[in-house]
Amino acid sequence: MAHFNRRSRQQQRQVSKHAQEADANHFFNLLTDPRLLETVESLLPEHRERQFPPTQTLAMFLGQIMSADGSCQHIVNQAAVGRLLVGMKPGSVNTSGYCQARQRLPLSMIRDLARKSGELLGEQLPQPWLWHGRHVKLVDGSTISMPDTAPNQARYPQHGQQAPGVGFPLARLVAVISLAHGAVLDAAMGSYQGKGTGEHSLFRQLQSCFDEGDVMLADSYYCSYFLIAEMLRRGVDVVFEQHGARKSDFRRGKRLGKRDHRVYWPKPSKPEWMDEKAYNDYPAEILVREVKVGKKILVTTLLSPRKMAKAGLENLYWQRWNVELDLRNIKTTLGMNTLRCKTPQMCEKEFWVYLLAYNLIRLLMAEAALRATVSPRQLSFKHTLQIWVAWSQRQFLSSEGEETASLFVLIAGIRVSNRPGRIEPRAVKRRPKPYPRLNKSRQEARKDIEKSGHAKKLRA
């Protein structure tokens, strides 16, 4: 009898472990490269056997941010139902254990996984996905907000023009995104305002993800002498729009064609953030090419008009808009526009979990594009996300290749329309609710309601 009980407990532990591993890793089952799973195993911290081991916690965290609900309670309820369906005890549906497990997840593990998932796509890019055989990397910045808590306000202060208790903590982010496949290669997050918090400061943390032969594509904000000189030092070419503070005189320099010339830019004065040694290491001048295409002036280090004509530069710069769409997919489609965590440490983890989820969807899109012999840019991110969520709602995925192949066929079933020159007004047609803005803290507003009652609604 004792032997039977020991055997029964052993079988129960095996079933429990299998169910947890299947639930924890179901998000990774359809990834095309097993090296990502090897990275997961190599980055796992030392841990005791708990209800929420690291792999399951990370998978639940990913599922949480991709859920329409997005709450901790929702994902814990899902895990309890999953255990119940395989004959296990559901365990507690209190969120405390899961929240503590999220706090134990190492930030370095999530960050390295997000970066690794982007690297996997860039290791062997098909030739048709490249631009003239070169990997173009997009750079742009944005902002995200988070809950109005004292720790968040201390690390990420709100906008300076907002009264205390009215605004929300605001963070600035800069991302490097591949034009070929759309995955995030690296990113940096910092305060919205203060010394060393601008996009250039954050971008300096990301320069290592540029390799010799790459092309950096960005808007006019990044068109600076020191950034271009640094990219040239790394063997990277750039294509930027001319900064508004710099005037281009096409009567100067070496004329290459109509509104097309090469010109030397002298080294400007030393900025405050740069030390003397670093300043002296930069050359006294750099040679750039300035080209006027339409109403824009482009600055590039692609100096030969024979190797790269004006039309080619114009076509490339119009593809810069993809980075705006990619950031919209991360912030709006996935929901990263407003983080949910109450502390800056957890907000940073949440930020990287969003990027990891985004890259995992991009991995699926890349595999579907390869099988359909199209570019990943021709596939819809939102459609892929919807297909994956519907697919992963099944508790266990089949290991047979046919079902996986069918998934990629579904993903490639919707193509993004080519709408060149599309123009949309930056205005909202739907009217907001007729309530006034909250221009004081909630505590003060509650006292005013207790004293004078609710304010009258505004006219729509």
Beta strands, then each sheet from edge to edge (+ up, - down):
strand 1: 136-145
strand 2: 170-178
strand 3: 184-191
strand 4: 215-218
strand 5: 237-241
strand 6: 254-257
strand 7: 260-266
strand 8: 285-293
strand 9: 296-300
sheet 1: 3+ 2- 1+ 4+ 5+ 9- 8+ 7- 6+
end
